[in-house]
Amino acid sequence: MNVNTAAKITQQLLAAGHAVAATDEEADAIIFNTCCVRNTAEQKILSHIALAKQLKRQKPNLKIAVIGCLSAKRKINGVDILLGTDNAMDVVEKLGVAMQPLAPEANATAYIDITYGCDNYCSYCIVPYVRGHLRIRPYDEIIAEFNQVKDTAKNIYLLGQNVNEYPDFPKLLAELAEQPGDFNLHFLSAHPKDFDLETIKVMARYPKIAHDVHLPMQSGCDKILKLMNRKYTVTDYLEKVKLLREYMPDIHITTDIICGFPGETDEDFDATVEVVKQIKFSAAYIFPYSNRSGTVADKMSGQVPFHTRKARATKLVEIMRKMS
Ligand code: SF4
């Protein structure tokens, strides 16, 4: 989603005659498009912003803009423009550039938002607090954007925190896959609790839908999945993997896994390792659990020491590396 927003802002500024500066020192404006899903991302961006503020002391006309979810989470002093995710595009006008109705750039990859925000409140996740409630993008808007990109983009991604919450997602997917054009259709991300057989059947039926799915498992232990408020069990997850492989033997399944979630014992972690070995994902994004203030998990008892979280993540990364 951030890649998509950044590309649209860049396109507006380039169309108005601006250029991308080679270095911060040469820039008239620095735009930080932020993510605060993980604590390390937040700390990194704060140190980059501090450097930009130092630069501004030598170059008072430099404009600093901070957009995206970090701006919704905390107050940031000493910057010129501060905008959340919903109005991030307003940065263009706030920099004194009039927005123009531009056709999306002829890129090999195009991203189309189909939903915004999230109401699932997974107990570790800050997204519902910084991106707001689930909003469904009007169907006509999705189709209009799709028609603009389908002749130039090779890969088109439908985006949502949980695309399966789009009303009748399989129908939307099928309708887009029926359109003429030489494109591959993808979607990001699916949610194991809502990802259904109908979607799998549509994926298998239409050649333009890529046989890849990102299905974040997060843990291979039911106790931890419950604490995470994920609303599926390991058995449910395995069943979806089985169906995917039945309908599409060449399917690429990727996932996300959090290691060292509060309450996770060595045995719970071992259960995750076993499921990972059993499923044989094409790739997995494995992270030590990151506390986010304001979330339910941050206040849970049984917080796992950071070195244990890290050691488990390192072990799982190594197992995945060997398997892939
Ligand atoms: S579904 Fe995804 S975005 Fe929504 S709360 Fe859960 S992890 Fe966060």
py3Dmol code that shows the C-alpha trace and the ligand (Angstrom):
import py3Dmol

protein = """\
ATOM      1  CA  MET A   1       0.000   0.000   0.000  1.00  0.00           C
ATOM      2  CA  ASN A   2       2.828   2.372   0.830  1.00  0.00           C
ATOM      3  CA  VAL A   3       4.575   1.589  -2.467  1.00  0.00           C
ATOM      4  CA  ASN A   4       1.337   2.444  -4.229  1.00  0.00           C
ATOM      5  CA  THR A   5       0.881   5.773  -2.399  1.00  0.00           C
ATOM      6  CA  ALA A   6       4.526   6.765  -2.941  1.00  0.00           C
ATOM      7  CA  ALA A   7       4.289   6.007  -6.669  1.00  0.00           C
ATOM      8  CA  LYS A   8       1.160   8.160  -7.052  1.00  0.00           C
ATOM      9  CA  ILE A   9       2.721  11.100  -5.179  1.00  0.00           C
ATOM     10  CA  THR A  10       5.917  10.827  -7.231  1.00  0.00           C
ATOM     11  CA  GLN A  11       3.917  10.769 -10.452  1.00  0.00           C
ATOM     12  CA  GLN A  12       2.062  13.965  -9.501  1.00  0.00           C
ATOM     13  CA  LEU A  13       5.280  15.795  -8.599  1.00  0.00           C
ATOM     14  CA  LEU A  14       7.095  14.657 -11.753  1.00  0.00           C
ATOM     15  CA  ALA A  15       4.116  15.714 -13.902  1.00  0.00           C
ATOM     16  CA  ALA A  16       4.341  19.182 -12.341  1.00  0.00           C
ATOM     17  CA  GLY A  17       7.971  19.473 -13.476  1.00  0.00           C
ATOM     18  CA  HIS A  18       9.766  18.457 -10.288  1.00  0.00           C
ATOM     19  CA  ALA A  19      12.517  15.855 -10.201  1.00  0.00           C
ATOM     20  CA  VAL A  20      13.709  13.267  -7.719  1.00  0.00           C
ATOM     21  CA  ALA A  21      16.760  14.689  -5.905  1.00  0.00           C
ATOM     22  CA  ALA A  22      19.895  12.568  -5.886  1.00  0.00           C
ATOM     23  CA  THR A  23      20.691  13.395  -2.258  1.00  0.00           C
ATOM     24  CA  ASP A  24      18.853  14.816   0.748  1.00  0.00           C
ATOM     25  CA  GLU A  25      21.120  17.879   0.599  1.00  0.00           C
ATOM     26  CA  GLU A  26      19.930  18.714  -2.934  1.00  0.00           C
ATOM     27  CA  ALA A  27      16.244  18.281  -2.110  1.00  0.00           C
ATOM     28  CA  ASP A  28      13.760  21.137  -1.648  1.00  0.00           C
ATOM     29  CA  ALA A  29      11.368  18.751   0.029  1.00  0.00           C
ATOM     30  CA  ILE A  30      11.695  15.399   1.782  1.00  0.00           C
ATOM     31  CA  ILE A  31       8.588  13.231   2.088  1.00  0.00           C
ATOM     32  CA  PHE A  32       8.626  10.366   4.579  1.00  0.00           C
ATOM     33  CA  ASN A  33       5.943   7.806   3.784  1.00  0.00           C
ATOM     34  CA  THR A  34       5.867   5.928   7.059  1.00  0.00           C
ATOM     35  CA  CYS A  35       4.986   2.500   8.383  1.00  0.00           C
ATOM     36  CA  CYS A  36       4.703   1.751  12.081  1.00  0.00           C
ATOM     37  CA  VAL A  37       3.645  -1.894  11.969  1.00  0.00           C
ATOM     38  CA  ARG A  38       6.907  -2.898  13.644  1.00  0.00           C
ATOM     39  CA  ASN A  39       8.798  -1.050  16.337  1.00  0.00           C
ATOM     40  CA  THR A  40      12.083  -1.169  14.395  1.00  0.00           C
ATOM     41  CA  ALA A  41      10.442   0.501  11.382  1.00  0.00           C
ATOM     42  CA  GLU A  42       9.201   3.274  13.663  1.00  0.00           C
ATOM     43  CA  GLN A  43      12.615   3.801  15.280  1.00  0.00           C
ATOM     44  CA  LYS A  44      14.345   3.895  11.891  1.00  0.00           C
ATOM     45  CA  ILE A  45      11.972   6.459  10.470  1.00  0.00           C
ATOM     46  CA  LEU A  46      12.296   8.649  13.583  1.00  0.00           C
ATOM     47  CA  SER A  47      16.077   8.721  13.200  1.00  0.00           C
ATOM     48  CA  HIS A  48      15.740   9.620   9.494  1.00  0.00           C
ATOM     49  CA  ILE A  49      13.333  12.427  10.408  1.00  0.00           C
ATOM     50  CA  ALA A  50      15.816  13.701  13.020  1.00  0.00           C
ATOM     51  CA  LEU A  51      18.536  13.860  10.335  1.00  0.00           C
ATOM     52  CA  ALA A  52      16.201  15.770   8.006  1.00  0.00           C
ATOM     53  CA  LYS A  53      15.453  18.251  10.803  1.00  0.00           C
ATOM     54  CA  GLN A  54      19.201  18.804  11.269  1.00  0.00           C
ATOM     55  CA  LEU A  55      19.492  19.516   7.554  1.00  0.00           C
ATOM     56  CA  LYS A  56      16.603  21.974   7.776  1.00  0.00           C
ATOM     57  CA  ARG A  57      18.564  24.032  10.296  1.00  0.00           C
ATOM     58  CA  GLN A  58      21.195  24.685   7.597  1.00  0.00           C
ATOM     59  CA  LYS A  59      18.587  24.973   4.850  1.00  0.00           C
ATOM     60  CA  PRO A  60      15.500  26.653   6.350  1.00  0.00           C
ATOM     61  CA  ASN A  61      13.490  26.477   3.104  1.00  0.00           C
ATOM     62  CA  LEU A  62      13.621  22.695   3.093  1.00  0.00           C
ATOM     63  CA  LYS A  63      10.111  21.273   3.535  1.00  0.00           C
ATOM     64  CA  ILE A  64       9.729  18.082   5.559  1.00  0.00           C
ATOM     65  CA  ALA A  65       6.548  16.052   5.185  1.00  0.00           C
ATOM     66  CA  VAL A  66       5.641  12.975   7.218  1.00  0.00           C
ATOM     67  CA  ILE A  67       2.716  10.984   5.869  1.00  0.00           C
ATOM     68  CA  GLY A  68       1.288   7.538   6.587  1.00  0.00           C
ATOM     69  CA  CYS A  69       0.489   5.571   9.682  1.00  0.00           C
ATOM     70  CA  LEU A  70       3.199   6.926  11.974  1.00  0.00           C
ATOM     71  CA  SER A  71       1.566  10.373  11.691  1.00  0.00           C
ATOM     72  CA  ALA A  72      -1.707   8.870  12.897  1.00  0.00           C
ATOM     73  CA  LYS A  73       0.037   7.241  15.863  1.00  0.00           C
ATOM     74  CA  ARG A  74       2.142  10.006  17.312  1.00  0.00           C
ATOM     75  CA  LYS A  75       2.762  13.709  17.221  1.00  0.00           C
ATOM     76  CA  ILE A  76       5.936  14.677  15.363  1.00  0.00           C
ATOM     77  CA  ASN A  77       7.306  18.121  16.062  1.00  0.00           C
ATOM     78  CA  GLY A  78       9.393  20.315  13.805  1.00  0.00           C
ATOM     79  CA  VAL A  79       8.071  19.118  10.456  1.00  0.00           C
ATOM     80  CA  ASP A  80       6.089  21.179   7.951  1.00  0.00           C
ATOM     81  CA  ILE A  81       3.437  18.703   6.855  1.00  0.00           C
ATOM     82  CA  LEU A  82       1.896  15.855   8.855  1.00  0.00           C
ATOM     83  CA  LEU A  83      -0.792  13.691   7.216  1.00  0.00           C
ATOM     84  CA  GLY A  84      -2.308  10.285   8.044  1.00  0.00           C
ATOM     85  CA  THR A  85      -2.978   7.462   5.590  1.00  0.00           C
ATOM     86  CA  ASP A  86      -6.437   8.669   4.495  1.00  0.00           C
ATOM     87  CA  ASN A  87      -5.281  12.049   3.251  1.00  0.00           C
ATOM     88  CA  ALA A  88      -1.651  11.230   2.401  1.00  0.00           C
ATOM     89  CA  MET A  89      -2.160  12.369  -1.202  1.00  0.00           C
ATOM     90  CA  ASP A  90      -2.889  15.915   0.079  1.00  0.00           C
ATOM     91  CA  VAL A  91       0.875  16.279   0.529  1.00  0.00           C
ATOM     92  CA  VAL A  92       1.052  17.199  -3.169  1.00  0.00           C
ATOM     93  CA  GLU A  93      -1.139  20.296  -2.740  1.00  0.00           C
ATOM     94  CA  LYS A  94       0.441  21.169   0.592  1.00  0.00           C
ATOM     95  CA  LEU A  95       3.770  21.341  -1.252  1.00  0.00           C
ATOM     96  CA  GLY A  96       2.164  23.897  -3.558  1.00  0.00           C
ATOM     97  CA  VAL A  97       1.548  21.590  -6.514  1.00  0.00           C
ATOM     98  CA  ALA A  98      -1.955  21.365  -8.023  1.00  0.00           C
ATOM     99  CA  MET A  99      -3.224  17.781  -8.310  1.00  0.00           C
ATOM    100  CA  GLN A 100      -3.944  16.674 -11.853  1.00  0.00           C
ATOM    101  CA  PRO A 101      -6.105  13.783 -13.120  1.00  0.00           C
ATOM    102  CA  LEU A 102      -3.282  11.637 -14.488  1.00  0.00           C
ATOM    103  CA  ALA A 103      -3.537   8.212 -16.026  1.00  0.00           C
ATOM    104  CA  PRO A 104      -1.498   5.749 -13.983  1.00  0.00           C
ATOM    105  CA  GLU A 105       2.051   5.352 -15.267  1.00  0.00           C
ATOM    106  CA  ALA A 106       2.785   2.556 -17.692  1.00  0.00           C
ATOM    107  CA  ASN A 107       4.399   0.315 -15.112  1.00  0.00           C
ATOM    108  CA  ALA A 108       4.971  -3.397 -15.217  1.00  0.00           C
ATOM    109  CA  THR A 109       3.211  -3.634 -11.864  1.00  0.00           C
ATOM    110  CA  ALA A 110       0.016  -1.825 -10.865  1.00  0.00           C
ATOM    111  CA  TYR A 111      -1.645  -1.747  -7.445  1.00  0.00           C
ATOM    112  CA  ILE A 112      -5.360  -1.158  -6.929  1.00  0.00           C
ATOM    113  CA  ASP A 113      -6.839  -0.639  -3.462  1.00  0.00           C
ATOM    114  CA  ILE A 114     -10.124  -2.486  -2.983  1.00  0.00           C
ATOM    115  CA  THR A 115     -10.549  -1.947   0.756  1.00  0.00           C
ATOM    116  CA  TYR A 116      -9.012   0.430   3.286  1.00  0.00           C
ATOM    117  CA  GLY A 117      -8.508  -0.041   7.017  1.00  0.00           C
ATOM    118  CA  CYS A 118      -9.316  -3.116   9.081  1.00  0.00           C
ATOM    119  CA  ASP A 119     -11.734  -4.170  11.842  1.00  0.00           C
ATOM    120  CA  ASN A 120     -10.180  -7.505  12.730  1.00  0.00           C
ATOM    121  CA  TYR A 121      -8.174  -6.347  15.723  1.00  0.00           C
ATOM    122  CA  CYS A 122      -5.610  -9.124  15.751  1.00  0.00           C
ATOM    123  CA  SER A 123      -4.232  -8.575  19.226  1.00  0.00           C
ATOM    124  CA  TYR A 124      -0.661  -7.693  18.101  1.00  0.00           C
ATOM    125  CA  CYS A 125      -1.601  -5.367  15.262  1.00  0.00           C
ATOM    126  CA  ILE A 126      -1.686  -1.596  15.167  1.00  0.00           C
ATOM    127  CA  VAL A 127      -3.287  -1.288  11.723  1.00  0.00           C
ATOM    128  CA  PRO A 128      -6.919  -0.859  12.902  1.00  0.00           C
ATOM    129  CA  TYR A 129      -5.781   2.031  15.132  1.00  0.00           C
ATOM    130  CA  VAL A 130      -3.733   3.840  12.475  1.00  0.00           C
ATOM    131  CA  ARG A 131      -5.547   2.979   9.240  1.00  0.00           C
ATOM    132  CA  GLY A 132      -9.072   3.111  10.703  1.00  0.00           C
ATOM    133  CA  HIS A 133     -12.180   0.976  10.252  1.00  0.00           C
ATOM    134  CA  LEU A 134     -12.740  -1.232   7.229  1.00  0.00           C
ATOM    135  CA  ARG A 135     -13.982   0.768   4.244  1.00  0.00           C
ATOM    136  CA  ILE A 136     -15.014  -0.861   0.982  1.00  0.00           C
ATOM    137  CA  ARG A 137     -13.943   0.980  -2.146  1.00  0.00           C
ATOM    138  CA  PRO A 138     -16.869   1.530  -4.552  1.00  0.00           C
ATOM    139  CA  TYR A 139     -16.979  -1.096  -7.282  1.00  0.00           C
ATOM    140  CA  ASP A 140     -17.104   1.473 -10.113  1.00  0.00           C
ATOM    141  CA  GLU A 141     -13.915   3.140  -8.860  1.00  0.00           C
ATOM    142  CA  ILE A 142     -12.089  -0.208  -8.836  1.00  0.00           C
ATOM    143  CA  ILE A 143     -13.241  -0.998 -12.373  1.00  0.00           C
ATOM    144  CA  ALA A 144     -12.263   2.481 -13.627  1.00  0.00           C
ATOM    145  CA  GLU A 145      -8.746   2.148 -12.190  1.00  0.00           C
ATOM    146  CA  PHE A 146      -8.462  -1.390 -13.487  1.00  0.00           C
ATOM    147  CA  ASN A 147      -9.403  -0.285 -17.016  1.00  0.00           C
ATOM    148  CA  GLN A 148      -6.709   2.399 -16.903  1.00  0.00           C
ATOM    149  CA  VAL A 149      -3.925  -0.066 -16.099  1.00  0.00           C
ATOM    150  CA  LYS A 150      -4.928  -3.354 -17.694  1.00  0.00           C
ATOM    151  CA  ASP A 151      -3.384  -2.642 -21.117  1.00  0.00           C
ATOM    152  CA  THR A 152       0.006  -1.548 -19.788  1.00  0.00           C
ATOM    153  CA  ALA A 153       0.587  -3.474 -16.563  1.00  0.00           C
ATOM    154  CA  LYS A 154       1.815  -7.045 -16.669  1.00  0.00           C
ATOM    155  CA  ASN A 155       1.008  -7.675 -13.024  1.00  0.00           C
ATOM    156  CA  ILE A 156      -2.011  -6.152 -11.314  1.00  0.00           C
ATOM    157  CA  TYR A 157      -2.385  -6.461  -7.531  1.00  0.00           C
ATOM    158  CA  LEU A 158      -5.694  -5.980  -5.715  1.00  0.00           C
ATOM    159  CA  LEU A 159      -4.834  -4.601  -2.285  1.00  0.00           C
ATOM    160  CA  GLY A 160      -6.514  -4.730   1.093  1.00  0.00           C
ATOM    161  CA  GLN A 161      -5.511  -5.602   4.654  1.00  0.00           C
ATOM    162  CA  ASN A 162      -7.860  -8.544   4.190  1.00  0.00           C
ATOM    163  CA  VAL A 163      -9.050  -8.678   0.572  1.00  0.00           C
ATOM    164  CA  ASN A 164     -11.445 -11.503   1.447  1.00  0.00           C
ATOM    165  CA  GLU A 165     -13.633  -8.985   3.273  1.00  0.00           C
ATOM    166  CA  TYR A 166     -14.497  -7.283  -0.002  1.00  0.00           C
ATOM    167  CA  PRO A 167     -18.198  -8.170  -0.533  1.00  0.00           C
ATOM    168  CA  ASP A 168     -18.293 -11.162  -2.899  1.00  0.00           C
ATOM    169  CA  PHE A 169     -14.553 -11.101  -3.550  1.00  0.00           C
ATOM    170  CA  PRO A 170     -14.651 -14.220  -5.798  1.00  0.00           C
ATOM    171  CA  LYS A 171     -17.119 -12.419  -8.083  1.00  0.00           C
ATOM    172  CA  LEU A 172     -14.896  -9.322  -8.319  1.00  0.00           C
ATOM    173  CA  LEU A 173     -11.889 -11.501  -9.037  1.00  0.00           C
ATOM    174  CA  ALA A 174     -13.722 -13.449 -11.759  1.00  0.00           C
ATOM    175  CA  GLU A 175     -15.056 -10.293 -13.408  1.00  0.00           C
ATOM    176  CA  LEU A 176     -11.598  -8.731 -13.594  1.00  0.00           C
ATOM    177  CA  ALA A 177     -10.026 -11.970 -14.818  1.00  0.00           C
ATOM    178  CA  GLU A 178     -12.534 -12.065 -17.695  1.00  0.00           C
ATOM    179  CA  GLN A 179     -11.372  -8.709 -19.050  1.00  0.00           C
ATOM    180  CA  PRO A 180      -9.351  -8.732 -22.266  1.00  0.00           C
ATOM    181  CA  GLY A 181      -5.642  -7.920 -21.927  1.00  0.00           C
ATOM    182  CA  ASP A 182      -2.290  -9.563 -21.305  1.00  0.00           C
ATOM    183  CA  PHE A 183      -2.064  -9.283 -17.513  1.00  0.00           C
ATOM    184  CA  ASN A 184      -1.668 -11.447 -14.425  1.00  0.00           C
ATOM    185  CA  LEU A 185      -4.002 -10.750 -11.550  1.00  0.00           C
ATOM    186  CA  HIS A 186      -2.813 -11.079  -7.927  1.00  0.00           C
ATOM    187  CA  PHE A 187      -4.265 -10.075  -4.555  1.00  0.00           C
ATOM    188  CA  LEU A 188      -2.695  -9.109  -1.217  1.00  0.00           C
ATOM    189  CA  SER A 189      -3.345 -10.174   1.511  1.00  0.00           C
ATOM    190  CA  ALA A 190      -5.726 -13.034   2.064  1.00  0.00           C
ATOM    191  CA  HIS A 191      -6.877 -13.841   5.609  1.00  0.00           C
ATOM    192  CA  PRO A 192      -7.074 -17.536   6.551  1.00  0.00           C
ATOM    193  CA  LYS A 193     -10.370 -16.990   8.428  1.00  0.00           C
ATOM    194  CA  ASP A 194     -12.150 -15.621   5.321  1.00  0.00           C
ATOM    195  CA  PHE A 195     -10.232 -17.139   2.410  1.00  0.00           C
ATOM    196  CA  ASP A 196     -12.793 -19.558   0.973  1.00  0.00           C
ATOM    197  CA  LEU A 197     -13.292 -22.402  -1.456  1.00  0.00           C
ATOM    198  CA  GLU A 198     -15.139 -20.141  -3.910  1.00  0.00           C
ATOM    199  CA  THR A 199     -12.031 -17.913  -4.207  1.00  0.00           C
ATOM    200  CA  ILE A 200      -9.847 -21.001  -4.711  1.00  0.00           C
ATOM    201  CA  LYS A 201     -12.168 -22.228  -7.473  1.00  0.00           C
ATOM    202  CA  VAL A 202     -12.073 -18.851  -9.255  1.00  0.00           C
ATOM    203  CA  MET A 203      -8.256 -18.810  -8.984  1.00  0.00           C
ATOM    204  CA  ALA A 204      -8.106 -22.257 -10.553  1.00  0.00           C
ATOM    205  CA  ARG A 205     -10.649 -21.448 -13.290  1.00  0.00           C
ATOM    206  CA  TYR A 206      -9.170 -18.252 -14.778  1.00  0.00           C
ATOM    207  CA  PRO A 207      -5.726 -18.445 -16.390  1.00  0.00           C
ATOM    208  CA  LYS A 208      -5.112 -14.732 -15.777  1.00  0.00           C
ATOM    209  CA  ILE A 209      -5.176 -15.170 -11.997  1.00  0.00           C
ATOM    210  CA  ALA A 210      -1.679 -15.951 -10.735  1.00  0.00           C
ATOM    211  CA  HIS A 211      -1.234 -19.144  -8.787  1.00  0.00           C
ATOM    212  CA  ASP A 212       0.242 -17.401  -5.796  1.00  0.00           C
ATOM    213  CA  VAL A 213      -1.327 -16.558  -2.489  1.00  0.00           C
ATOM    214  CA  HIS A 214       0.015 -14.818   0.585  1.00  0.00           C
ATOM    215  CA  LEU A 215      -1.815 -16.423   3.496  1.00  0.00           C
ATOM    216  CA  PRO A 216      -0.410 -15.155   6.812  1.00  0.00           C
ATOM    217  CA  MET A 217      -0.396 -18.076   9.260  1.00  0.00           C
ATOM    218  CA  GLN A 218       1.326 -16.165  12.134  1.00  0.00           C
ATOM    219  CA  SER A 219       1.566 -19.270  14.356  1.00  0.00           C
ATOM    220  CA  GLY A 220       1.205 -23.039  14.103  1.00  0.00           C
ATOM    221  CA  CYS A 221      -0.217 -23.350  17.637  1.00  0.00           C
ATOM    222  CA  ASP A 222      -3.951 -23.018  18.398  1.00  0.00           C
ATOM    223  CA  LYS A 223      -3.369 -21.510  21.843  1.00  0.00           C
ATOM    224  CA  ILE A 224      -1.296 -18.705  20.322  1.00  0.00           C
ATOM    225  CA  LEU A 225      -3.693 -18.177  17.394  1.00  0.00           C
ATOM    226  CA  LYS A 226      -6.476 -17.675  19.944  1.00  0.00           C
ATOM    227  CA  LEU A 227      -4.386 -15.180  21.925  1.00  0.00           C
ATOM    228  CA  MET A 228      -3.645 -13.436  18.636  1.00  0.00           C
ATOM    229  CA  ASN A 229      -7.429 -13.212  17.954  1.00  0.00           C
ATOM    230  CA  ARG A 230      -6.900 -14.680  14.483  1.00  0.00           C
ATOM    231  CA  LYS A 231     -10.211 -16.635  14.481  1.00  0.00           C
ATOM    232  CA  TYR A 232      -8.941 -19.794  12.765  1.00  0.00           C
ATOM    233  CA  THR A 233      -7.223 -22.941  13.976  1.00  0.00           C
ATOM    234  CA  VAL A 234      -4.207 -24.788  12.638  1.00  0.00           C
ATOM    235  CA  THR A 235      -6.622 -27.409  11.264  1.00  0.00           C
ATOM    236  CA  ASP A 236      -8.582 -24.698   9.388  1.00  0.00           C
ATOM    237  CA  TYR A 237      -5.331 -23.373   7.959  1.00  0.00           C
ATOM    238  CA  LEU A 238      -4.096 -26.788   6.857  1.00  0.00           C
ATOM    239  CA  GLU A 239      -7.460 -27.458   5.210  1.00  0.00           C
ATOM    240  CA  LYS A 240      -7.124 -24.282   3.084  1.00  0.00           C
ATOM    241  CA  VAL A 241      -3.592 -25.259   2.082  1.00  0.00           C
ATOM    242  CA  LYS A 242      -4.873 -28.709   1.105  1.00  0.00           C
ATOM    243  CA  LEU A 243      -7.676 -27.234  -1.027  1.00  0.00           C
ATOM    244  CA  LEU A 244      -5.289 -24.777  -2.693  1.00  0.00           C
ATOM    245  CA  ARG A 245      -2.962 -27.623  -3.671  1.00  0.00           C
ATOM    246  CA  GLU A 246      -5.821 -29.838  -4.791  1.00  0.00           C
ATOM    247  CA  TYR A 247      -7.163 -27.207  -7.158  1.00  0.00           C
ATOM    248  CA  MET A 248      -3.775 -25.758  -8.185  1.00  0.00           C
ATOM    249  CA  PRO A 249      -0.869 -28.198  -7.856  1.00  0.00           C
ATOM    250  CA  ASP A 250       1.528 -25.400  -8.953  1.00  0.00           C
ATOM    251  CA  ILE A 251       0.328 -22.924  -6.275  1.00  0.00           C
ATOM    252  CA  HIS A 252       2.951 -20.807  -4.490  1.00  0.00           C
ATOM    253  CA  ILE A 253       1.932 -20.233  -0.892  1.00  0.00           C
ATOM    254  CA  THR A 254       3.774 -17.613   1.147  1.00  0.00           C
ATOM    255  CA  THR A 255       3.160 -16.626   4.740  1.00  0.00           C
ATOM    256  CA  ASP A 256       4.010 -14.428   7.731  1.00  0.00           C
ATOM    257  CA  ILE A 257       5.054 -15.852  11.088  1.00  0.00           C
ATOM    258  CA  ILE A 258       5.535 -14.095  14.420  1.00  0.00           C
ATOM    259  CA  CYS A 259       7.960 -15.753  16.850  1.00  0.00           C
ATOM    260  CA  GLY A 260       7.843 -15.221  20.609  1.00  0.00           C
ATOM    261  CA  PHE A 261       4.285 -13.887  20.896  1.00  0.00           C
ATOM    262  CA  PRO A 262       3.273 -13.409  24.573  1.00  0.00           C
ATOM    263  CA  GLY A 263       2.568 -16.798  26.147  1.00  0.00           C
ATOM    264  CA  GLU A 264       4.486 -18.771  23.503  1.00  0.00           C
ATOM    265  CA  THR A 265       6.387 -21.608  25.183  1.00  0.00           C
ATOM    266  CA  ASP A 266       9.168 -23.657  23.609  1.00  0.00           C
ATOM    267  CA  GLU A 267       6.552 -26.355  22.882  1.00  0.00           C
ATOM    268  CA  ASP A 268       4.232 -23.849  21.186  1.00  0.00           C
ATOM    269  CA  PHE A 269       7.117 -22.656  19.040  1.00  0.00           C
ATOM    270  CA  ASP A 270       8.046 -26.253  18.183  1.00  0.00           C
ATOM    271  CA  ALA A 271       4.454 -26.770  17.023  1.00  0.00           C
ATOM    272  CA  THR A 272       4.905 -23.855  14.601  1.00  0.00           C
ATOM    273  CA  VAL A 273       8.180 -25.343  13.359  1.00  0.00           C
ATOM    274  CA  GLU A 274       6.416 -28.642  12.667  1.00  0.00           C
ATOM    275  CA  VAL A 275       3.600 -26.984  10.712  1.00  0.00           C
ATOM    276  CA  VAL A 276       6.109 -24.955   8.682  1.00  0.00           C
ATOM    277  CA  LYS A 277       7.997 -28.158   7.839  1.00  0.00           C
ATOM    278  CA  GLN A 278       4.755 -29.894   6.922  1.00  0.00           C
ATOM    279  CA  ILE A 279       3.398 -27.147   4.662  1.00  0.00           C
ATOM    280  CA  LYS A 280       6.662 -26.302   2.859  1.00  0.00           C
ATOM    281  CA  PHE A 281       5.860 -22.682   2.063  1.00  0.00           C
ATOM    282  CA  SER A 282       7.434 -21.096  -1.011  1.00  0.00           C
ATOM    283  CA  ALA A 283       8.579 -18.265   1.267  1.00  0.00           C
ATOM    284  CA  ALA A 284       7.889 -17.007   4.765  1.00  0.00           C
ATOM    285  CA  TYR A 285       8.326 -13.576   6.321  1.00  0.00           C
ATOM    286  CA  ILE A 286       9.465 -14.436   9.834  1.00  0.00           C
ATOM    287  CA  PHE A 287       9.767 -11.814  12.566  1.00  0.00           C
ATOM    288  CA  PRO A 288      10.304 -11.711  16.318  1.00  0.00           C
ATOM    289  CA  TYR A 289       7.153 -10.379  17.992  1.00  0.00           C
ATOM    290  CA  SER A 290       7.233  -6.577  18.150  1.00  0.00           C
ATOM    291  CA  ASN A 291       5.330  -4.824  20.974  1.00  0.00           C
ATOM    292  CA  ARG A 292       3.080  -2.018  19.756  1.00  0.00           C
ATOM    293  CA  SER A 293       1.650   0.254  22.422  1.00  0.00           C
ATOM    294  CA  GLY A 294      -2.134   0.495  22.350  1.00  0.00           C
ATOM    295  CA  THR A 295      -2.616  -3.107  21.257  1.00  0.00           C
ATOM    296  CA  VAL A 296      -4.050  -5.865  23.446  1.00  0.00           C
ATOM    297  CA  ALA A 297      -0.963  -8.094  23.131  1.00  0.00           C
ATOM    298  CA  ASP A 298       1.292  -5.356  24.458  1.00  0.00           C
ATOM    299  CA  LYS A 299      -0.456  -5.670  27.839  1.00  0.00           C
ATOM    300  CA  MET A 300      -0.616  -9.492  27.909  1.00  0.00           C
ATOM    301  CA  SER A 301       1.123 -11.459  30.615  1.00  0.00           C
ATOM    302  CA  GLY A 302       3.821 -13.914  29.575  1.00  0.00           C
ATOM    303  CA  GLN A 303       5.868 -11.503  27.458  1.00  0.00           C
ATOM    304  CA  VAL A 304       8.744 -13.520  25.976  1.00  0.00           C
ATOM    305  CA  PRO A 305      12.257 -12.106  26.523  1.00  0.00           C
ATOM    306  CA  PHE A 306      13.492 -10.355  23.404  1.00  0.00           C
ATOM    307  CA  HIS A 307      16.531 -12.614  22.980  1.00  0.00           C
ATOM    308  CA  THR A 308      14.204 -15.658  22.965  1.00  0.00           C
ATOM    309  CA  ARG A 309      11.925 -14.079  20.345  1.00  0.00           C
ATOM    310  CA  LYS A 310      14.961 -13.362  18.218  1.00  0.00           C
ATOM    311  CA  ALA A 311      16.507 -16.800  18.709  1.00  0.00           C
ATOM    312  CA  ARG A 312      13.242 -18.478  17.669  1.00  0.00           C
ATOM    313  CA  ALA A 313      12.913 -16.272  14.593  1.00  0.00           C
ATOM    314  CA  THR A 314      16.532 -16.975  13.621  1.00  0.00           C
ATOM    315  CA  LYS A 315      15.972 -20.710  14.029  1.00  0.00           C
ATOM    316  CA  LEU A 316      12.839 -20.650  11.883  1.00  0.00           C
ATOM    317  CA  VAL A 317      14.486 -18.516   9.203  1.00  0.00           C
ATOM    318  CA  GLU A 318      17.289 -21.081   9.028  1.00  0.00           C
ATOM    319  CA  ILE A 319      14.795 -23.958   8.715  1.00  0.00           C
ATOM    320  CA  MET A 320      12.947 -22.097   5.939  1.00  0.00           C
ATOM    321  CA  ARG A 321      16.218 -21.286   4.189  1.00  0.00           C
ATOM    322  CA  LYS A 322      17.204 -24.945   4.098  1.00  0.00           C
ATOM    323  CA  MET A 323      13.789 -26.011   2.843  1.00  0.00           C
ATOM    324  CA  SER A 324      13.494 -23.403   0.105  1.00  0.00           C
TER     325      SER A 324
END
"""
ligand_1 = """\
8
SF4
S -6.274 -8.643 9.664
Fe -4.185 -7.906 9.240
S -4.339 -5.658 9.305
Fe -6.206 -6.470 10.266
S -5.747 -6.487 12.467
Fe -5.232 -8.535 11.651
S -3.041 -8.426 11.097
Fe -3.783 -6.330 11.362
"""
view = py3Dmol.view(width=600, height=400)
view.addModel(protein, "pdb")
view.setStyle({"model": 0}, {"cartoon": {"style": "trace"}})
view.addModel(ligand_1, "xyz")
view.setStyle({"model": 1}, {"stick": {}})
view.zoomTo()
view.show()
